[in-house]
């Protein structure tokens, strides 16, 4: 392959870098830098962000994060299955139904155990 084959890719990379740099610079120049108590308050984490990093906090944060990752990865298996649905036939359909059944049983178990309750 010659160097001419890579010219469109290089042009695309240069345009993307210039565009990203211009937008970042414009945002930095135009945006006001006025911190207030609302901007500096903790957001969705439940504790002050500027305290000691080794402070103790509730294990439920980890539990919610693990459950989110588990059910988020479940969705990642739907995309290749949906793309190849016509080629995999009924066997592929049944395999996905078994997969969803196992995940549904796990979800019901977590729900019954109270892992999704925040008290």
N, CA and C atoms as a LAMMPS dump frame, in Angstrom:
ITEM: TIMESTEP
0
ITEM: NUMBER OF ATOMS
357
ITEM: BOX BOUNDS ff ff ff
-5.0000000000000000e+02 5.0000000000000000e+02
-5.0000000000000000e+02 5.0000000000000000e+02
-5.0000000000000000e+02 5.0000000000000000e+02
ITEM: ATOMS id mol type element x y z
1 1 1 N 0.844 -1.178 0
2 1 2 C 0 0 0
3 1 3 C 0.891 1.243 0
4 2 1 N 0.445 2.211 -0.715
5 2 2 C 1.215 3.452 -0.795
6 2 3 C 0.719 4.453 0.247
7 3 1 N 1.457 5.518 0.343
8 3 2 C 1.134 6.56 1.325
9 3 3 C -0.162 7.282 0.972
10 4 1 N -0.527 7.311 -0.32
11 4 2 C -1.754 8.005 -0.735
12 4 3 C -3.008 7.352 -0.157
13 5 1 N -2.945 6.085 0.17
14 5 2 C -4.103 5.398 0.733
15 5 3 C -4.422 5.891 2.136
16 6 1 N -3.427 6.425 2.832
17 6 2 C -3.627 6.891 4.203
18 6 3 C -3.969 8.376 4.291
19 7 1 N -3.947 9.086 3.189
20 7 2 C -4.214 10.535 3.221
21 7 3 C -5.621 10.839 3.733
22 8 1 N -6.693 10.16 3.294
23 8 2 C -8.022 10.473 3.851
24 8 3 C -8.099 10.258 5.365
25 9 1 N -7.434 9.232 5.852
26 9 2 C -7.443 8.981 7.295
27 9 3 C -6.719 10.096 8.037
28 10 1 N -5.576 10.51 7.524
29 10 2 C -4.815 11.592 8.16
30 10 3 C -5.586 12.9 8.125
31 11 1 N -6.261 13.189 7.007
32 11 2 C -7.076 14.405 6.918
33 11 3 C -8.194 14.357 7.946
34 12 1 N -8.833 13.202 8.088
35 12 2 C -9.902 13.052 9.078
36 12 3 C -9.378 13.281 10.498
37 13 1 N -8.218 12.723 10.813
38 13 2 C -7.632 12.896 12.144
39 13 3 C -7.297 14.354 12.4
40 14 1 N -6.716 15.03 11.407
41 14 2 C -6.363 16.448 11.576
42 14 3 C -7.615 17.289 11.775
43 15 1 N -8.658 17.047 10.985
44 15 2 C -9.907 17.805 11.13
45 15 3 C -10.518 17.558 12.506
46 16 1 N -10.519 16.317 12.968
47 16 2 C -11.08 15.996 14.285
48 16 3 C -10.3 16.683 15.394
49 17 1 N -8.97 16.672 15.315
50 17 2 C -8.159 17.329 16.342
51 17 3 C -8.366 18.841 16.348
52 18 1 N -8.418 19.437 15.162
53 18 2 C -8.635 20.888 15.078
54 18 3 C -10.021 21.244 15.606
55 19 1 N -11.029 20.501 15.195
56 19 2 C -12.399 20.768 15.644
57 19 3 C -12.522 20.61 17.159
58 20 1 N -11.965 19.541 17.704
59 20 2 C -12.001 19.337 19.153
60 20 3 C -11.233 20.413 19.896
61 21 1 N -10.088 20.807 19.378
62 21 2 C -9.302 21.864 20.014
63 21 3 C -10.009 23.203 19.99
64 22 1 N -10.645 23.527 18.859
65 22 2 C -11.373 24.796 18.753
66 22 3 C -12.542 24.821 19.725
67 23 1 N -13.31 23.737 19.79
68 23 2 C -14.457 23.716 20.7
69 23 3 C -14.02 23.789 22.166
70 24 1 N -12.94 23.106 22.515
71 24 2 C -12.442 23.167 23.885
72 24 3 C -11.956 24.568 24.23
73 25 1 N -11.25 25.195 23.319
74 25 2 C -10.742 26.551 23.55
75 25 3 C -11.885 27.55 23.662
76 26 1 N -12.863 27.448 22.791
77 26 2 C -14.011 28.367 22.859
78 26 3 C -14.762 28.178 24.173
79 27 1 N -14.957 26.952 24.599
80 27 2 C -15.625 26.704 25.878
81 27 3 C -14.846 27.26 27.048
82 28 1 N -13.528 27.133 27.019
83 28 2 C -12.702 27.645 28.108
84 28 3 C -12.716 29.171 28.135
85 29 1 N -12.714 29.818 26.975
86 29 2 C -12.686 31.286 26.905
87 29 3 C -14.046 31.874 27.261
88 30 1 N -15.114 31.285 26.791
89 30 2 C -16.446 31.859 26.944
90 30 3 C -17.073 31.546 28.304
91 31 1 N -16.787 30.39 28.88
92 31 2 C -17.483 29.98 30.1
93 31 3 C -17.034 30.8 31.303
94 32 1 N -17.986 31.143 32.164
95 32 2 C -17.618 31.877 33.377
96 32 3 C -17.025 30.936 34.424
97 33 1 N -16.071 31.453 35.164
98 33 2 C -15.435 30.67 36.232
99 33 3 C -15.861 31.251 37.569
100 34 1 N -17.113 31.013 37.936
101 34 2 C -17.657 31.527 39.187
102 34 3 C -18.146 30.366 40.038
103 35 1 N -17.273 29.794 40.859
104 35 2 C -17.731 28.687 41.707
105 35 3 C -18.707 29.174 42.774
106 36 1 N -19.725 28.394 43.024
107 36 2 C -20.673 28.697 44.083
108 36 3 C -20.918 27.417 44.888
109 37 1 N -21.628 27.499 45.993
110 37 2 C -21.824 26.302 46.832
111 37 3 C -22.484 25.137 46.111
112 38 1 N -23.381 25.418 45.157
113 38 2 C -24.036 24.32 44.442
114 38 3 C -23.054 23.573 43.551
115 39 1 N -22.141 24.296 42.925
116 39 2 C -21.156 23.632 42.069
117 39 3 C -20.148 22.835 42.875
118 40 1 N -19.867 23.248 44.08
119 40 2 C -18.869 22.583 44.9
120 40 3 C -19.458 21.515 45.821
121 41 1 N -20.768 21.325 45.796
122 41 2 C -21.407 20.353 46.682
123 41 3 C -21.222 18.934 46.134
124 42 1 N -21.354 17.926 47.013
125 42 2 C -21.228 16.536 46.545
126 42 3 C -22.337 16.201 45.563
127 43 1 N -22.003 15.448 44.557
128 43 2 C -22.98 15.098 43.52
129 43 3 C -23.098 13.583 43.427
130 44 1 N -24.222 13.051 43.822
131 44 2 C -24.586 11.641 43.693
132 44 3 C -23.652 10.669 44.412
133 45 1 N -22.676 11.137 45.133
134 45 2 C -21.78 10.196 45.785
135 45 3 C -22.109 10.075 47.27
136 46 1 N -22.773 11.074 47.827
137 46 2 C -23.235 10.965 49.191
138 46 3 C -22.26 11.425 50.25
139 47 1 N -21.061 11.801 49.885
140 47 2 C -20.107 12.29 50.875
141 47 3 C -19.278 13.41 50.256
142 48 1 N -18.669 14.202 51.103
143 48 2 C -17.872 15.326 50.629
144 48 3 C -16.685 14.837 49.81
145 49 1 N -16.455 15.474 48.692
146 49 2 C -15.384 15.029 47.8
147 49 3 C -14.013 15.523 48.255
148 50 1 N -13.955 16.461 49.164
149 50 2 C -12.678 17.055 49.54
150 50 3 C -12.251 16.646 50.948
151 51 1 N -12.658 15.464 51.385
152 51 2 C -12.241 14.95 52.678
153 51 3 C -11.143 13.914 52.471
154 52 1 N -10.784 13.231 53.531
155 52 2 C -9.768 12.203 53.459
156 52 3 C -10.224 11.069 52.538
157 53 1 N -9.349 10.625 51.662
158 53 2 C -9.703 9.588 50.698
159 53 3 C -9.892 8.228 51.355
160 54 1 N -9.383 8.053 52.567
161 54 2 C -9.487 6.761 53.234
162 54 3 C -10.648 6.7 54.22
163 55 1 N -11.611 7.597 54.082
164 55 2 C -12.752 7.565 54.983
165 55 3 C -13.649 6.366 54.678
166 56 1 N -14.391 5.933 55.668
167 56 2 C -15.284 4.787 55.509
168 56 3 C -16.638 5.278 55.014
169 57 1 N -17.196 4.532 54.094
170 57 2 C -18.55 4.809 53.668
171 57 3 C -19.265 3.5 53.383
172 58 1 N -20.546 3.592 53.171
173 58 2 C -21.418 2.425 53.117
174 58 3 C -21.078 1.5 51.95
175 59 1 N -21.151 0.208 52.207
176 59 2 C -20.849 -0.799 51.194
177 59 3 C -21.937 -0.852 50.113
178 60 1 N -23.077 -0.231 50.361
179 60 2 C -24.152 -0.238 49.364
180 60 3 C -23.76 0.475 48.079
181 61 1 N -22.81 1.423 48.155
182 61 2 C -22.323 2.064 46.933
183 61 3 C -21.707 1.017 46.006
184 62 1 N -20.906 0.119 46.581
185 62 2 C -20.291 -0.939 45.787
186 62 3 C -21.347 -1.894 45.242
187 63 1 N -22.322 -2.235 46.061
188 63 2 C -23.365 -3.161 45.639
189 63 3 C -24.154 -2.604 44.462
190 64 1 N -24.528 -1.342 44.549
191 64 2 C -25.275 -0.721 43.455
192 64 3 C -24.417 -0.668 42.195
193 65 1 N -23.125 -0.348 42.336
194 65 2 C -22.242 -0.295 41.171
195 65 3 C -22.099 -1.669 40.524
196 66 1 N -21.948 -2.707 41.321
197 66 2 C -21.805 -4.055 40.767
198 66 3 C -23.09 -4.488 40.066
199 67 1 N -24.238 -4.19 40.657
200 67 2 C -25.505 -4.548 40.021
201 67 3 C -25.704 -3.779 38.722
202 68 1 N -25.299 -2.518 38.712
203 68 2 C -25.406 -1.734 37.479
204 68 3 C -24.543 -2.348 36.38
205 69 1 N -23.313 -2.703 36.707
206 69 2 C -22.413 -3.293 35.706
207 69 3 C -22.975 -4.613 35.208
208 70 1 N -23.508 -5.42 36.106
209 70 2 C -24.07 -6.71 35.721
210 70 3 C -25.188 -6.545 34.705
211 71 1 N -26.148 -5.682 34.991
212 71 2 C -27.285 -5.532 34.09
213 71 3 C -26.949 -4.669 32.882
214 72 1 N -25.901 -3.864 32.968
215 72 2 C -25.458 -3.108 31.809
216 72 3 C -24.773 -4.035 30.811
217 73 1 N -23.985 -4.98 31.293
218 73 2 C -23.333 -5.94 30.403
219 73 3 C -24.338 -6.877 29.756
220 74 1 N -25.438 -7.101 30.418
221 74 2 C -26.491 -7.918 29.822
222 74 3 C -26.943 -7.3 28.502
223 75 1 N -27.09 -6.006 28.471
224 75 2 C -27.527 -5.307 27.257
225 75 3 C -26.498 -5.452 26.144
226 76 1 N -25.208 -5.531 26.488
227 76 2 C -24.162 -5.651 25.472
228 76 3 C -24.294 -6.949 24.683
229 77 1 N -24.9 -7.975 25.251
230 77 2 C -25.086 -9.231 24.53
231 77 3 C -26.254 -9.177 23.549
232 78 1 N -27.13 -8.197 23.686
233 78 2 C -28.261 -8.09 22.778
234 78 3 C -27.864 -7.611 21.386
235 79 1 N -26.877 -6.752 21.278
236 79 2 C -26.532 -6.167 19.989
237 79 3 C -26.021 -7.202 18.985
238 80 1 N -25.015 -8.03 19.321
239 80 2 C -24.605 -9.031 18.335
240 80 3 C -25.708 -10.058 18.057
241 81 1 N -26.501 -10.362 19.07
242 81 2 C -27.601 -11.306 18.878
243 81 3 C -28.623 -10.734 17.897
244 82 1 N -28.942 -9.447 18.047
245 82 2 C -29.924 -8.821 17.16
246 82 3 C -29.401 -8.708 15.732
247 83 1 N -28.103 -8.45 15.591
248 83 2 C -27.529 -8.327 14.247
249 83 3 C -27.527 -9.678 13.533
250 84 1 N -27.213 -10.732 14.26
251 84 2 C -27.107 -12.061 13.649
252 84 3 C -28.376 -12.882 13.824
253 85 1 N -29.483 -12.256 14.136
254 85 2 C -30.708 -12.989 14.463
255 85 3 C -31.175 -13.888 13.323
256 86 1 N -31.12 -13.409 12.087
257 86 2 C -31.598 -14.208 10.956
258 86 3 C -30.703 -15.416 10.695
259 87 1 N -29.409 -15.288 10.988
260 87 2 C -28.484 -16.384 10.706
261 87 3 C -28.494 -17.453 11.807
262 88 1 N -28.805 -17.086 13.034
263 88 2 C -28.69 -18.058 14.122
264 88 3 C -29.936 -18.913 14.283
265 89 1 N -31.045 -18.458 13.768
266 89 2 C -32.26 -19.264 13.754
267 89 3 C -32.873 -19.48 15.127
268 90 1 N -33.654 -20.555 15.211
269 90 2 C -34.408 -20.848 16.427
270 90 3 C -33.501 -21.245 17.579
271 91 1 N -32.384 -21.908 17.294
272 91 2 C -31.452 -22.309 18.356
273 91 3 C -30.853 -21.081 19.033
274 92 1 N -30.507 -20.078 18.263
275 92 2 C -29.993 -18.834 18.835
276 92 3 C -31.04 -18.096 19.646
277 93 1 N -32.279 -18.146 19.163
278 93 2 C -33.373 -17.523 19.903
279 93 3 C -33.566 -18.193 21.255
280 94 1 N -33.556 -19.511 21.27
281 94 2 C -33.741 -20.23 22.527
282 94 3 C -32.56 -20.024 23.474
283 95 1 N -31.35 -19.929 22.937
284 95 2 C -30.189 -19.664 23.786
285 95 3 C -30.326 -18.307 24.469
286 96 1 N -30.821 -17.308 23.741
287 96 2 C -31.01 -15.984 24.346
288 96 3 C -32.136 -16.02 25.372
289 97 1 N -33.171 -16.808 25.14
290 97 2 C -34.252 -16.905 26.114
291 97 3 C -33.762 -17.569 27.409
292 98 1 N -32.895 -18.568 27.295
293 98 2 C -32.312 -19.185 28.489
294 98 3 C -31.463 -18.162 29.233
295 99 1 N -30.661 -17.4 28.496
296 99 2 C -29.831 -16.348 29.093
297 99 3 C -30.698 -15.323 29.827
298 100 1 N -31.755 -14.869 29.184
299 100 2 C -32.657 -13.899 29.821
300 100 3 C -33.382 -14.513 31.014
301 101 1 N -33.718 -15.766 30.933
302 101 2 C -34.364 -16.435 32.065
303 101 3 C -33.459 -16.481 33.287
304 102 1 N -32.195 -16.823 33.071
305 102 2 C -31.239 -16.85 34.187
306 102 3 C -31.08 -15.454 34.785
307 103 1 N -30.979 -14.442 33.941
308 103 2 C -30.848 -13.079 34.453
309 103 3 C -32.109 -12.615 35.175
310 104 1 N -33.264 -13.035 34.687
311 104 2 C -34.514 -12.662 35.358
312 104 3 C -34.602 -13.308 36.732
313 105 1 N -34.207 -14.567 36.838
314 105 2 C -34.202 -15.242 38.146
315 105 3 C -33.238 -14.521 39.093
316 106 1 N -32.056 -14.123 38.595
317 106 2 C -31.097 -13.385 39.42
318 106 3 C -31.642 -12.038 39.86
319 107 1 N -32.34 -11.36 38.951
320 107 2 C -32.928 -10.068 39.294
321 107 3 C -34.003 -10.214 40.36
322 108 1 N -34.846 -11.211 40.224
323 108 2 C -35.896 -11.446 41.232
324 108 3 C -35.276 -11.796 42.579
325 109 1 N -34.207 -12.589 42.565
326 109 2 C -33.521 -12.94 43.811
327 109 3 C -32.955 -11.694 44.492
328 110 1 N -32.308 -10.825 43.715
329 110 2 C -31.771 -9.578 44.285
330 110 3 C -32.884 -8.699 44.824
331 111 1 N -33.976 -8.645 44.116
332 111 2 C -35.103 -7.818 44.544
333 111 3 C -35.675 -8.348 45.865
334 112 1 N -35.853 -9.66 45.959
335 112 2 C -36.411 -10.268 47.172
336 112 3 C -35.463 -10.112 48.365
337 113 1 N -34.155 -10.162 48.11
338 113 2 C -33.173 -10.018 49.19
339 113 3 C -33.033 -8.57 49.647
340 114 1 N -33.596 -7.62 48.885
341 114 2 C -33.535 -6.205 49.273
342 114 3 C -32.276 -5.498 48.799
343 115 1 N -31.563 -6.072 47.845
344 115 2 C -30.322 -5.448 47.369
345 115 3 C -30.599 -4.158 46.615
346 116 1 N -31.809 -3.987 46.121
347 116 2 C -32.143 -2.786 45.366
348 116 3 C -32.803 -1.717 46.224
349 117 1 N -33.054 -2.014 47.489
350 117 2 C -33.664 -1.037 48.393
351 117 3 C -32.575 -0.148 48.986
352 118 1 N -32.858 1.128 49.053
353 118 2 C -31.921 2.092 49.631
354 118 3 C -32.611 2.713 50.848
355 119 1 N -32.128 2.346 52.014
356 119 2 C -32.768 2.841 53.242
357 119 3 C -31.882 3.82 53.96
